[in-house]
Amino acid sequence: MRIIWSRVRMALTGQGGDAGMSTSEYAMGTIAACAFAAVLYKVVTSEVVSTALQSTIGKALDVPF
């Protein structure tokens, strides 16, 4: 019974036996980050976003002082 209560206490206080991520978790995180980077690259280099950025920068540079 003492072991059960110590595990419950560790779970509630956040003190568990997990020291970090395992190799499979690192692999999944890396794959997810690469997929996000690829999607972000496609969005940023798209014609619509490129035109909007050029327009915004052009308007900012044409502001009279």
ChimeraX attribute file (.defattr): number of C-alpha atoms within 10 A of each C-alpha:
attribute: neighborCount
match mode: 1-to-1
recipient: residues
	/A:1	5
	/A:2	7
	/A:3	8
	/A:4	9
	/A:5	10
	/A:6	11
	/A:7	14
	/A:8	14
	/A:9	13
	/A:10	13
	/A:11	12
	/A:12	10
	/A:13	9
	/A:14	10
	/A:15	12
	/A:16	12
	/A:17	9
	/A:18	8
	/A:19	7
	/A:20	8
	/A:21	10
	/A:22	9
	/A:23	9
	/A:24	9
	/A:25	11
	/A:26	12
	/A:27	12
	/A:28	11
	/A:29	13
	/A:30	12
	/A:31	12
	/A:32	12
	/A:33	12
	/A:34	12
	/A:35	12
	/A:36	12
	/A:37	12
	/A:38	12
	/A:39	11
	/A:40	12
	/A:41	11
	/A:42	12
	/A:43	13
	/A:44	13
	/A:45	11
	/A:46	11
	/A:47	11
	/A:48	10
	/A:49	13
	/A:50	13
	/A:51	12
	/A:52	11
	/A:53	13
	/A:54	11
	/A:55	12
	/A:56	11
	/A:57	11
	/A:58	11
	/A:59	10
	/A:60	10
	/A:61	9
	/A:62	8
	/A:63	7
	/A:64	5
	/A:65	3
